[in-house]
Amino acid sequence: MRDLFDVAVAAANPVTAVARNLPPKPKGRTVVIGAGKAAIPMAKALEYNWDGPLEGFVVAPHGYTHDLRRIGVVHASHPVADDFSFAAAEKALALAATLGPDDLLIALISGGGSALMSKPVAGIAMAEKFGLIRTLLKSGANIAELNCVRKQLSAIKGGRLARAAGKARIYTLALSDVPGDDPAIIASGPTVTDTTSKRDAQAILERYGVVPPPAIAHWLTLPDDDRSILSNEVETRVIVSPHESFLAARREAEAIGLNVLYLGDRIEGEARDVAKVHAAVALEIAAHGQPVKRPALLLSGGETGVTVRGNGRGGRNVEFLLALAIALSGDSRMAALAADTDGIDGMEQIAGAVIDASSLSRARQRGLDPVAILENNDAHSLFEKLGDQVITGPTHTNVNDFRAILIR
């Protein structure tokens, strides 16, 4: 299963995808602005394959190294923005504003860009916006809901970076980490026309019982501002998506004799609830050979959520796995892996973990209570003590979560 995960990550390598999707050269300048966990390899591919002048920069998470020579790199925080995110957003808007009708803006966008390049609208403090997004994240909101709220409070998201570029030609290359591959949701779509409204953001906050600070509440009551893109030449391409990664993993699994049931890459919902459904399907396969016969591999992607009730070290993939282990009750025919393709699950520098039939018994032998740990959202601590974490380091790509259950 670790081999299959590595195959899926390799299939999401943005370098070859960028090289296949270069735009025509402009009469004027070519300026690059990028943000996300894949920003550096995307910029590297552009540098290597672009034989004309290049300028600009990309924003990557703190600690990501690079050897770029023509495109600059700045670092900021993820998944919650910091002061460096604010500075990066201001720098991007200022650079975009220097472009003219003969110039080309190449936007390199990937998952994580929402936090890495962040500037609230006038009148809203950074701490207010960050605090609201953090609360909404802990409330279990999905990526589309989070990014809708972000866009309504942002001076750069929801097409505002493209608007700042005026009449320049805008060409966006995006790596999808969202169910459905909607480019308006990927990194909150800084160069993509936004169709959401302030009322949509209000409804999301109400749905999760999140009360915004007064400045944000007031802003959301005002009329929607004009975020229309001024350029007449705008093209957006999603060059890597989860679908390709799962196709690669499926081919590899079938080549070694497994019957694959692929549930798709759009699965959302509370991680522990999604785990119960996956467990039910896996047990049906184990008991009755339906809907596929053993040996089988159950594959799925997407992005689940976690409603944070405890104060542990958690992430959606390890929460899914611990809930899955509990639902499977040590079934000797089962093993599973769940990990984030960017190498970071939640706030931890850990991609995910693995379970097998012995996971619960080994935990209890160490004096650990799996159910209590799940309730405390502390699954990372459990898998760390078992030695069952999947650690990759930064993968420099991001096509969301990879879940695999082996039924022997």
PyMOL commands that set and color helices and strands:
alter all, ss='L'
color gray80, all
select helices_A, chain A and resi 2-11+14-19+39-49+83-96+113-116+126-138+143-152+160-164+186-188+198-207+214-221+242-255+271-288+316-328+359-365+370-375+379-386
alter helices_A, ss='H'
color red, helices_A
select strands_A, chain A and resi 30-35+55-61+72-76+104-109+169-175+234-240+259-262+296-302+334-340+352-355+389-390+401-407
alter strands_A, ss='S'
color yellow, strands_A
deselect
rebuild
show_as cartoon
